[in-house]
Amino acid sequence: MPINSFVFYRSFYEAIETLKKEEDQLKLMIAIIHRGLGMEDVPLSGVALGMFALIAPQLEANHKRYENGKKGAPYGKLGGRPKNEN
């Protein structure tokens, strides 16, 4: 199933803004979007690559949190965790 959304943090924007060339800003932004939506990685170099290396783990952690949340969906429809039998 394709990923339809992801969290884009202010810190991502602030990192993008520090890049001097608009072309590098665009490449980093597209790389973030591609990783966030589960698409193929965009080749980066230089400072943009270093920034992406710091951003990528947060994108992965958010995706993992989302996947783990889906596992509990059947219990959420029933009102929560099953009661313990004591």
N, C-alpha and C positions, 0 to 999 in steps of 0.2 A: 504494500500500500504506500503511495507517495506521501511525503510530508507536505502538509498544506500551510504550515505557519511555523514561526520560530520567534524567540525573544531577541530583540535588537536593543542593546543597552546603550545608555548615554555615553558610557566609556568607549564603546566602539566608535561612535560618532566623533568623540574628542580625539581618539587616536587617528582617525582618518583625516581630521582637520589639520593635524600637525604635519602631514606630508606636504611638501612644497609644490610638487607638480600635480595638476589636476588629473593627469593620466594615471599617476600612481594612486591617487585618491579613488578614482573610479575602479581601478583594478582590485584594490583592497576591498572596496564595498561589494563588488561582484563576487569576489572570493568568499566573503562572509555569507552572502546570500546563497551562493551555491552550496556551501557546507551546511548552512542552516536548513536548506530544503532537501538535503540528501542527494544533490547532483554531483557531477564530476568536479574535481578540484581544478581551480584555475592556476596556471603557472605564475608564480611571483618571484621577485628577486629583490635584493637589497633590503632597505628598511621595511618595506611593505611585507616582505617575507617574515622578518623578525616580529613585526606586530601581529601578523596572522598566527604565528606560532604561539603567541600569548593569548589570542582570542579563541582559537580552535578548541582548547580544552573546555572552555565555558559552553560553547555550542554543543559539544559532545555530552557534557554533564546534563544540560537541559534536555537533550534528546533522550538520554537514559532515564531521567526523571519522568518524562512523558510516557515512555514505554512501560516503566514500572507502574505508573498510575493506571494504565490500561488493564494491567493484570488484576487489579482490584475492582474493576468495573462491575462484575456480576454481584459482588457484595454490596457495592454502593446502591444498586437498584433495589436491593432488599432492605436497605436501611442501615447498613454498616457491617462490621465484623460479626460473625456468628457468635452467639453467647457460649461461654464455656459450660460444659456439662460437669458440674461438681456436685 
